Amino acid sequence: MLIKILTLSTAILVIGIDLTNGGKDSDRFARILERFEKPHTGDGTYSFGFKTSNGISMSEKGVIKNPEAPKSEQITVKGGCSYYMSPEGAFISLIYTADERGFRPKTRITHPRDALKYKFHMENPCRADLTIPKGYGTEGFNKDCV
């Protein structure tokens, strides 16, 4: 019996079957669908981001907070956001800032059972505040005012 278990375990590892997602390879073979980049040009500013075929998105930008200071005293401020859908259907986003005060992340998780907040979160994944504006979800709501 032990030999059968070891043989099956070895076969699974060799073949590369992922039992946690039913053998689907969406994560393993994800492709970058969109990509942007503004490389660092010496002034301390940059930005980049991407979206993948399995629904993961990420963006980040950085600036020098005090460009007039001597180079050794300049402070780089970075901020960004990443988001994805969990296997359980939760929408998860991470919004962060990193500067002289450290790395300060904010994680937001919403579930389909809270339909309005879930929809708002998916439409505004990088918004730090998930307070739903008055009138959201009603006909005539102007999303551009959010």
N, C-alpha and C positions, 0 to 999 in steps of 0.2 A: 504494500500500500504506500509506504514511504517513497519507494522508487517511482511510482505512478505520479505522486504529488510533485516530486522533484522534477520529473520529466515534463509534466504539464507546465510547471513554473518556468522552467528553462525555455520551453517552446514559446511561451507568452513573451518572455523577455527577448528572445531572438527574433521572433516575428514582429514584435513591436506593437502588439495589440494593446490598446488603451481601454481597460475595462471600466474606467471611471466615466467615460463618455460614450459607451456603447460602440467603441471601435471607430468613432468618427475622428477624422484628422483635421478638423477645421482650424484648430489652434496650431498644430504642427506645421501645416502647409499654408498658413495665413499669408496673404500678399499685401503689400502696401498699395492702397488704392489712390491716396492723395498724399502729397508731401510738399512742404514748403520750407525754405531756409533763407535766412538773411545772415550770412556768416559774419563773424567778428571782424571788423575792419580797422581795429586799432583804437577806436573811440570808446570801447567797452560795451557797445550795444550789439545785440544779436537776437535772433528769434528762429525758432524751428518748430515743426509739428508734423504729425502724420495721422492718417486713418487707415485701418487695416480691414481686410475682408471679413474678419471675425468680429468686427464691431468695436475694437479698441481704438481710442483716439487719445492723442497727447499733444500738448503745445506748451512752449516755454519761451519766455523772453527775459533778457537781462539788460540792465542799464547801469551806468556809473552814477551813483547818487550825488557825488560831490566832485564833478570833473575838474573843478578849479583847484582842488587840493593837490599837493605833491603826490606823485604816483604811488609812493609807499603808504600813503594815508587814504587813498581812494577806497570807497566802499562800493562793492558790486551788489546790486539788488536783483534777485531772480524771482520770477513768479511763473506759475504754470498751473495746468489743469490736465488731468487724465480721467477718462471714464470708460466704462464698459458695462455689459449686462452679465450678471452672474448666471451660472447654470440653473439656479432656482428661480430666475426671472427678476431678481432685484436689480435696480439700476443704481450703480455705484459711481460716485465721482470723488476725486481727490483734488482739492484746490490748495495751493501752497505758496508761501513767500519764504525766501531765505535771504537774510541780510545780516547786519552786525548783531542783531538780537537772536540769531539762530534760525533754525528751520521750524516753520509754523504751519503744519498741515491742518486742513479741515476736511473731514470725510463726510459725505452725504450718502445715505442709503435710503431708497424709497422702494416700496413694494406695490405690485398691481392692485392689491386690495384697497389701497388709498388712491383711487383712480385719478382724481384731480391733481393731487400733489405729485404723483408718479408722472403724469403727462407733462406738468409744468417743469419738473426736474429734467425730463428727457429733452424738452425744448430749450432749456437754459442750464446745461450741465455744468458750466463754469461760473455760475452765479453763486456767491457765497451765502446769500440769504434766500432760503426757500419759502419765505412768506409769500403766499399767493396774493397778488394784487386784487383789489376789489373789482368785481366784474369779470375776472378771468373765467373762462369756460362758458361764457354767455355769448350769444350772437351779437356781433357788433363790437366786440372787444378789440382794441387796437394793440396788437402785440408789440408794435414798434415803440410804444410808450413805456414799456416795462424797463 
